[in-house]
Amino acid sequence: MSNISNLKDFKCEELFLEIEKIYEASEKSRGSFLRKLIHTTNKKAFFTIDELGRIKRKEGNYVLFSALYENDEKFLRYFQSQMDFSEQDSLKDNSLSRIQNIDTVSMKKNIIKLVVNGKLEYGIKYLYELYKRDEEEFFKFISEIVLMDNIKSEKSLYIHSMREFFEKFGYSLEVFYFVISYITKLRFDLYEYENVYVDENLTKESLRERFNNNIEKYRNVEGLKVLGYLNLLEKYEYINDKKYISILKEKMDRVEKLENVEKLIDIKEVIFENLSK
């Protein structure tokens, strides 16, 4: 098998051949492959600002969706395109242990404060404990938090991809960290959540019908974000359902009025098609 620690020494096609060897040595198990290498696509931060006030925002990636939906060639090519050996971030061995001496209610109070404030080191420990206690409760609670954030963050898509990945390939601590680190490190924008006008008459069903009846208006990058949010919103009944529904309605109003849209290509188009089914 290729030495994973030496992958940074390879470029372009040589690098592709090396990760292909790792994939084949993993018996083409995408779960096993990502456990070994997903850390090479992690970012240390998604927002930076220098002394001159210059802001740099970094995007996440869709490696989990690629693993779920693409063929071998496209999956490995996309994975290679997301590798960045200057940015990678991962958990240290045995850094997550069970927290036994706290009740679930208190744990949730800690989680929401830590996640929204970007405290990954501590927030992920409580999220890990919640996941181990009750997987479904974990997904509902982290979804509730994610829906508070600006739809443009695409955090809803990350939650969807993690759930589907676990269902297909089984739990992976490395994938868990990959998703939670993105959700926590990418700063929360709660402006819409704080200021949205709540329309009590709106329903999820009406927004789903609106989406389906106007699907071509959403077949673009902004529409993909709407679809991810809508799918997550439909998954559970949330404490703040009416707020989330109203936030989504306002976003749909804006997307349907767009004239110049960024078209879906490659993996984004594949994700849209699969989530629209």
C-alpha positions, 0 to 999 in steps of 0.5 A, a space after each residue: 500500500 502507498 505510504 499515506 504520509 508521503 502523499 504530499 510528495 506527489 503531484 497531479 497524475 502521480 498523486 491520483 495513481 497513489 490514491 487509486 492504489 490506496 482505494 484498491 488496497 482498501 478493497 474499493 470500500 469508500 468507507 474505509 478509504 475515507 477513514 484513511 484520507 478524508 482528513 486531507 480535505 479538511 480545512 484549519 479554518 474557513 474564514 480568515 482576516 489579515 492585519 490589512 482587513 483582507 477577508 478570505 472565505 474558504 468553501 467546503 466540499 462534497 466528498 461525501 456526496 461524491 462517495 455516495 453518488 459517483 462512479 470510481 473514476 469521478 469519485 477519486 478525481 473529485 477527491 484528489 481535487 479537494 486534497 490540500 496538504 497545507 490545510 489538513 486538520 484531524 482528530 488526535 488519537 483517543 481525543 474523544 472519550 465518553 462523557 458520563 457525568 452529565 445529563 442530556 438536557 445540560 449537554 444540549 445547552 453546552 452544545 448549542 453555545 459551543 457550536 454556534 460560537 465556533 468552539 470545536 475542541 469542546 463542542 465535538 466532545 459533547 456532540 460525540 457523547 450525544 451521538 453515542 447515547 442516541 443517534 436519532 436525537 443527535 441528528 435532530 438536535 444538530 439539524 435544529 442548530 444548523 437550520 438557524 444558520 444562513 442557508 448559503 452555508 450549505 450546512 444542511 447538505 453536510 448533515 444530509 450527506 453524513 446521515 446518508 453516508 453512515 446509513 450506507 457505509 457505517 459510522 466513521 469517527 473521521 467522517 463525523 469530525 469532517 462534518 462537525 468541524 465544518 459546521 462549527 468552524 464556518 461562522 454562524 450567521 444568525 441575522 435572518 433567524 433573528 429578524 425573519 417575519 414569521 408567517 404562521 400560515 406557512 407549511 412545509 408541505 406548501 413549500 415542497 409543492 412550490 419547489 416541485 412545481 417550479 423545479 427548473 427555477 431552482 436548478 442552479 447553485 442557489 437552488 441547491 442550497 434551498 433544496 438542502 435546507 428544505 430536505 432537512 426541514 422536512 426530516 423532523 418537527 422542530 421547536 422553531 419550525 415556523 421560523 425555519 419555514 419562514 426563512 426558507 420562504 424568503 430565500 425561495 422568493 429571492 431565488 425565483 427572482 434571480 436572472 443571472 444564475 450559476 449553473 449546476 455542473 459536475 457533482 453539484 448537478 449530481 447532488 441536485 438530481 439525487 436530492 430531488 427524487 
